């Protein structure tokens, strides 16, 4: 679970290389990257994550699972755009909070008459082709979190990944 794309201590590329090596040494068949609560950070660090995943054996159809949700935003949105472009992910969960082209890089503004601080996104990030009018990168496997599942301590996204069956080539005869 990655909740912020920032460098704190260990570089993200090194952390992901270590996490992927641990999964590999345990004989894991799948690698799950949970970005549901990732509201962003520094999009430059996302490249390190993508590189580590591309170099791993998990960058293959039906092995890399990326969980997204309503709070997957900003630099995390850019990361899932890069993952969609450069790797073979299966997106699971709910649609991300925005599209590939979006405003980001918020700055703090103090409202003078109220004394209230607000954050306003000020920079346009053009990550998708301008003709791509999708509202978001949607999941191939929908697994919304419901109150009932939350109250029961269940995680519909992880349950869906456990049940996931690789797609068979329908064109084979």
C-alpha positions in Angstrom: 0.0 0.0 0.0 1.5 3.3 -1.1 -0.3 6.3 0.3 2.0 9.1 -0.8 4.6 9.3 -3.6 7.5 10.9 -1.7 11.0 10.0 -0.8 11.3 9.5 2.9 14.5 7.7 3.9 14.9 4.9 1.4 14.5 5.9 -2.2 11.2 4.5 -3.7 13.1 2.7 -6.5 15.2 0.8 -3.9 12.2 0.1 -1.7 10.2 -1.4 -4.7 13.2 -3.4 -5.8 13.4 -4.8 -2.3 9.7 -5.5 -2.1 9.6 -7.2 -5.5 12.7 -9.3 -4.6 10.9 -10.4 -1.3 7.8 -11.3 -3.3 9.9 -13.2 -5.8 11.8 -15.1 -3.1 8.5 -16.2 -1.5 7.3 -17.5 -4.9 4.5 -15.0 -5.2 2.4 -15.4 -8.3 1.0 -11.9 -8.2 2.2 -8.4 -7.0 -0.5 -6.0 -5.7 0.2 -2.3 -5.6 -2.6 -0.6 -3.5 -3.0 3.1 -4.4 -6.5 3.6 -3.1 -5.5 6.2 -0.5 -2.7 7.8 -2.5 -3.5 11.5 -2.9 -0.3 12.2 -4.7 3.1 13.7 -3.9 6.0 14.2 -6.3 5.3 12.6 -9.7 9.0 12.4 -10.6 9.3 9.5 -8.1 6.7 7.5 -9.9 9.3 6.7 -12.6 11.4 4.8 -10.1 8.3 2.6 -9.2 7.6 1.9 -12.9 11.2 1.0 -13.6 11.3 -1.4 -10.7 8.1 -3.1 -11.9 9.2 -3.3 -15.5 12.4 -5.0 -14.4 10.5 -7.6 -12.4 8.9 -10.9 -13.4 5.6 -9.4 -12.2 5.3 -7.2 -15.3 3.4 -9.8 -17.2 -0.3 -10.2 -18.0 -2.4 -11.2 -15.0 0.5 -10.9 -12.5 0.6 -7.1 -11.6 -2.5 -5.8 -9.9 -3.0 -2.1 -9.2 -5.8 -1.2 -6.8 -7.3 2.3 -7.3 -10.1 4.3 -5.7 -11.7 7.6 -5.2 -8.6 9.0 -3.4 -6.1 8.0 -6.1 -5.2 11.4 -7.3 -2.5 13.8 -8.6 0.9 12.1 -8.7 -0.8 8.8 -8.1 -3.0 9.4 -11.1 0.2 10.0 -13.2 1.6 6.8 -11.8 -1.3 4.8 -12.9 -1.1 6.5 -16.3 2.5 5.4 -16.6 1.7 1.9 -15.4 -1.1 1.7 -18.0 1.4 2.8 -20.7 4.5 0.9 -19.7 3.4 -2.2 -17.8 0.7 -4.9 -17.9 -1.5 -4.1 -15.0 -4.9 -5.3 -14.0 -6.7 -2.4 -12.4 -8.9 -3.4 -9.5 -11.3 -1.4 -7.3 -12.9 1.8 -8.2 -12.1 4.5 -10.8 -9.4 6.9 -9.8 -10.3 10.4 -8.7 -9.4 12.2 -11.9 -8.3 11.8 -15.5 -4.8 11.7 -17.0 -5.0 15.4 -17.9 -5.7 17.4 -14.9 -4.8 20.4 -12.7 -2.3 19.7 -9.9 0.5 21.2 -7.9 -1.8 23.0 -5.4 -0.7 26.1 -3.6 -2.0 27.6 -0.4 -4.1 30.7 -0.6 -5.2 32.7 2.4 -8.7 34.1 2.0 -8.2 37.7 3.2 -11.6 38.4 4.7 -12.2 35.0 6.3 -8.6 34.2 7.3 -9.2 30.7 6.0 -6.4 28.9 4.1 -7.4 26.9 1.0 -5.4 24.9 -1.5 -5.9 25.6 -5.3 -4.5 23.5 -8.1 -2.7 25.8 -10.5 -0.7 23.8 -13.0 -2.2 21.8 -16.0 -0.6 18.4 -16.4 -1.1 17.0 -20.0 -0.4 13.3 -19.4 -2.9 11.7 -21.9 -3.4 12.4 -25.6 -5.7 15.5 -25.8 -8.2 13.4 -27.7 -8.5 10.8 -24.9 -11.7 11.9 -23.3 -12.0 9.1 -20.7 -13.1 10.5 -17.3 -10.6 8.2 -15.5 -8.7 5.0 -15.8 -11.4 2.5 -14.8 -10.8 -0.8 -13.2 -11.0 -4.0 -15.3 -12.2 -5.7 -12.1 -14.7 -3.6 -10.3 -14.6 -4.0 -6.5 -16.2 -1.0 -4.7 -15.8 -0.7 -1.0 -19.2 -0.8 0.7 -20.1 0.0 4.2 -21.1 -3.6 4.8 -17.7 -4.9 3.7 -15.9 -2.2 5.8 -18.0 -3.0 8.9 -17.3 -6.7 8.4 -13.5 -6.1 8.0 -13.6 -7.3 4.4 -11.6 -5.9 1.5 -13.6 -6.4 -1.7 -10.5 -5.4 -3.9 -8.2 -8.0 -2.3 -11.0 -10.6 -2.4 -11.5 -9.9 -6.2 -7.7 -10.3 -6.8 -7.8 -13.7 -4.9 -10.7 -14.9 -7.1 -9.2 -13.4 -10.3 -8.9 -15.9 -13.1 -6.5 -15.0 -16.0 -8.2 -14.3 -19.3 -8.1 -17.0 -21.8 -7.5 -16.1 -25.5 -11.0 -16.3 -26.9 -9.6 -16.4 -30.5 -8.0 -19.8 -30.0 -9.8 -22.7 -31.7 
